[in-house]
Amino acid sequence: MANLSQIIGRHIRRVRRDHALTQTAFARRVGVNASYIGPLEKGLKTPSLATLEKVSEEFSVPIFSFFIDDDAEDRAAVERIRALVGSRPSEEREFLLKTIEEMVKLLRRKPRKPGKGETKGR
């Protein structure tokens, strides 16, 4: 299983390659040193949140997507979300992303045990 730095690095590499950029050109657009990109993509270094925000803004990639360990099934789900959310105006996009974040938080909560008179699944 990949650690968080490796997951983020894979996403950064994908964004760079999707835009057909060299590491030097990518670094210039993000505002970091070109020698930082290689170790970043390999998961040897972890970017600051400011750097992730810059990549997110510069390449119109939702920041949450950098944290998803995406096997093929996850990648398809992320692409669906990206397609649905990415085409919306910025205010709507922010609302939708916050809604998704809240839904994920709810799903991560431990289910409560049914009380007296309740059945499971309700």
C-alpha positions as a printed Julia matrix, in Angstrom:
122×3 Matrix{Float64}:
   0.0    0.0     0.0
   1.31   3.42   -0.95
   1.93   6.09    1.65
   0.36   9.53    1.33
   3.46  11.13   -0.22
   3.48   8.45   -2.94
  -0.24   8.9    -3.62
   0.14  12.67   -3.95
   3.25  12.22   -6.1
   1.41   9.95   -8.55
  -1.34  12.53   -8.91
   1.13  15.34   -9.48
   2.92  13.28  -12.14
  -0.43  12.55  -13.81
  -1.39  16.23  -13.84
   1.99  17.18  -15.31
   1.8   14.49  -17.99
  -1.83  15.26  -18.79
  -0.69  18.78  -19.66
   2.33  17.47  -21.61
   4.76  19.45  -19.46
   8.37  18.74  -18.59
   9.26  18.81  -14.93
  10.95  22.18  -15.52
   7.9   23.71  -17.22
   5.59  22.3   -14.55
   7.81  23.68  -11.77
   7.81  27.11  -13.4
   3.99  27.19  -13.55
   3.66  26.05   -9.95
   6.43  28.34   -8.68
   8.83  25.75   -7.27
  12.37  24.65   -8.1
  12.57  22.15  -10.96
  14.79  19.84   -8.9
  11.89  19.46   -6.44
   9.49  17.85   -8.94
  11.26  14.49   -9.44
  11.43  13.59   -5.72
   7.89  14.94   -5.3
   6.51  12.68   -8.03
   8.34   9.67   -6.56
   6.84  10.3    -3.12
  10.23  11.07   -1.59
   9.07  14.57   -0.65
   5.69  15.82    0.51
   4.38  19.11   -0.89
   3.09  21.87    1.33
  -0.63  22.63    1.22
   0.27  25.92   -0.48
   2.0   23.99   -3.27
  -0.97  21.63   -3.64
  -3.33  24.62   -3.77
  -1.2   26.19   -6.51
  -1.25  22.96   -8.56
  -5.01  22.66   -7.96
  -5.69  26.22   -9.1
  -3.2   26.29  -11.97
  -4.47  23.04  -13.52
  -8.13  23.09  -12.37
  -7.81  19.87  -10.36
  -9.88  19.5    -7.17
  -7.45  19.47   -4.25
  -9.18  16.47   -2.65
  -8.21  14.29   -5.6
  -4.53  14.4    -4.6
  -5.36  12.38   -1.49
  -7.22   9.51   -3.14
  -5.31   6.26   -3.62
  -6.71   5.53   -7.01
  -6.73   2.08   -8.4
  -8.66   1.72  -11.67
 -12.06   1.66   -9.95
 -11.28   4.71   -7.83
  -9.89   6.54  -10.84
 -13.17   6.03  -12.71
 -15.13   7.44   -9.75
 -12.81  10.44   -9.46
 -13.13  11.1   -13.18
 -16.93  11.0   -12.89
 -16.81  13.48  -10.02
 -14.33  15.66  -11.92
 -16.58  15.66  -15.01
 -19.69  16.51  -13.03
 -18.16  19.1   -10.75
 -15.54  20.58  -13.05
 -18.05  21.87  -15.58
 -19.93  23.97  -13.02
 -19.28  27.63  -12.18
 -16.79  28.14   -9.34
 -19.39  28.89   -6.62
 -21.36  25.76   -7.5
 -18.15  23.72   -7.73
 -17.14  24.78   -4.2
 -20.6   23.92   -2.89
 -20.54  20.5    -4.57
 -17.05  19.68   -3.3
 -17.97  20.67    0.26
 -21.11  18.56   -0.01
 -19.06  15.56   -1.13
 -16.61  16.11    1.74
 -19.46  16.18    4.26
 -20.98  13.02    2.77
 -17.65  11.23    3.07
 -17.39  12.33    6.72
 -20.86  10.9     7.38
 -19.96   7.62    5.69
 -16.81   7.3     7.78
 -18.72   7.6    11.05
 -19.33   4.4    12.92
 -22.92   3.27   12.51
 -24.93   3.61   15.67
 -26.68   0.62   17.15
 -30.45   0.61   16.69
 -32.4    1.7    19.75
 -35.36  -0.06   21.24
 -38.14  -0.4    18.7
 -35.82   0.37   15.76
 -34.6   -2.11   13.22
 -31.25  -2.29   11.5
 -31.03  -0.3     8.3
 -33.34   2.49    9.42
